[in-house]
Amino acid sequence: MDHPQVVNPAERAEFRPDKMGKTTLFESPRLLVGLNAFEPGQAHALHAHAGMDKVYHVVQGEGHFLLEGRELPMKTGDLLVAPDGIPHGVRNSGHARLIVLAILAPAP
């Protein structure tokens, strides 16, 4: 993809029947912008990134942000920052598809 350009994340979502779909919208040595697409019931298990901060922004749908020892409800428009080393994940506990923008800095 050439940049800069306007991107509608929901139009680029790739759903998979077996696991969360992933799409890279932009990547440089400093930044990764990706899209995670979940069918109902799918999840991205708790994990952490050493030396990276991550921002999740809910583009469409609802579910739960998973944090070590907690689950926080999320819906379209919500945002969560997972700083370096904090275990985090996402679960689509809704009845419709879930699309979450994921921004990591620096890029992995």
C-alpha positions as CSV (number, residue, x, y, z in Angstrom):
1,M,0.0,0.0,0.0
2,D,1.3,3.4,-0.9
3,H,1.2,6.1,1.8
4,P,0.0,8.6,2.7
5,Q,-3.6,7.8,1.8
6,V,-6.9,7.6,3.5
7,V,-7.7,4.1,4.7
8,N,-11.1,2.7,5.8
9,P,-9.9,-0.1,8.2
10,A,-13.2,-2.1,8.1
11,E,-12.8,-2.5,4.3
12,R,-9.5,-4.1,4.8
13,A,-10.4,-6.6,7.5
14,E,-9.7,-10.3,6.7
15,F,-11.8,-12.8,8.6
16,R,-10.8,-16.4,9.0
17,P,-13.0,-19.2,10.2
18,D,-10.2,-20.9,12.2
19,K,-8.6,-18.0,14.1
20,M,-8.2,-14.2,14.3
21,G,-7.5,-12.6,10.9
22,K,-4.5,-10.1,10.7
23,T,-3.9,-7.4,8.1
24,T,-0.9,-5.0,8.1
25,L,-2.0,-1.5,7.1
26,F,1.4,0.2,7.5
27,E,4.9,-0.8,8.7
28,S,8.1,1.0,9.3
29,P,11.0,0.6,11.7
30,R,9.2,2.9,14.1
31,L,5.5,1.9,13.8
32,L,3.3,-1.0,12.9
33,V,-0.4,-0.4,12.2
34,G,-2.4,-3.6,11.9
35,L,-5.9,-4.8,11.9
36,N,-7.3,-7.8,13.9
37,A,-10.5,-9.3,12.7
38,F,-12.5,-11.7,15.0
39,E,-15.5,-13.8,14.3
40,P,-17.8,-14.3,17.3
41,G,-16.1,-16.5,19.9
42,Q,-12.6,-15.9,18.6
43,A,-9.8,-14.5,20.8
44,H,-6.2,-13.3,20.8
45,A,-4.8,-14.8,24.0
46,L,-2.9,-12.9,26.7
47,H,0.6,-11.9,25.5
48,A,3.1,-9.1,26.1
49,H,5.6,-7.2,24.0
50,A,9.0,-6.4,25.4
51,G,10.1,-2.9,24.6
52,M,6.9,-2.0,22.7
53,D,3.7,-0.1,23.6
54,K,0.4,-1.1,21.9
55,V,-2.8,0.8,21.3
56,Y,-6.0,-1.0,20.5
57,H,-8.9,1.0,18.9
58,V,-12.2,-0.8,18.3
59,V,-13.3,-0.1,14.8
60,Q,-16.5,-2.2,14.8
61,G,-18.2,-4.6,17.2
62,E,-17.9,-5.4,20.9
63,G,-16.1,-7.8,23.1
64,H,-13.5,-7.7,25.9
65,F,-10.0,-6.4,26.3
66,L,-8.1,-9.0,28.3
67,L,-5.5,-7.8,30.8
68,E,-3.6,-9.8,33.3
69,G,-6.3,-10.6,36.0
70,R,-9.0,-8.4,34.3
71,E,-11.5,-8.3,31.5
72,L,-12.7,-4.9,30.3
73,P,-15.8,-4.6,28.1
74,M,-15.2,-2.8,24.8
75,K,-17.4,-1.4,22.0
76,T,-17.0,0.5,18.8
77,G,-14.9,3.7,19.4
78,D,-13.2,2.5,22.6
79,L,-9.4,2.6,23.0
80,L,-7.0,0.8,25.3
81,V,-3.2,1.4,25.7
82,A,-1.2,-1.7,26.7
83,P,2.3,-0.3,27.8
84,D,5.5,-2.3,27.4
85,G,5.4,-5.6,29.3
86,I,1.7,-5.6,30.3
87,P,-0.1,-8.8,29.3
88,H,-3.0,-8.1,27.0
89,G,-5.4,-9.7,24.5
90,V,-8.8,-9.4,22.9
91,R,-11.9,-11.7,22.9
92,N,-15.0,-11.3,20.8
93,S,-17.7,-12.1,23.2
94,G,-20.4,-10.5,21.0
95,H,-22.7,-12.0,18.4
96,A,-21.2,-10.0,15.5
97,R,-17.8,-9.6,13.9
98,L,-15.2,-7.5,15.8
99,I,-12.6,-5.4,14.1
100,V,-9.7,-3.9,16.2
101,L,-7.0,-1.6,15.0
102,A,-3.7,-2.4,16.6
103,I,-0.8,0.1,16.7
104,L,2.6,-0.9,18.0
105,A,5.6,1.3,18.6
106,P,8.3,0.7,17.9
107,A,7.5,-1.9,15.2
108,P,8.3,-5.5,16.1
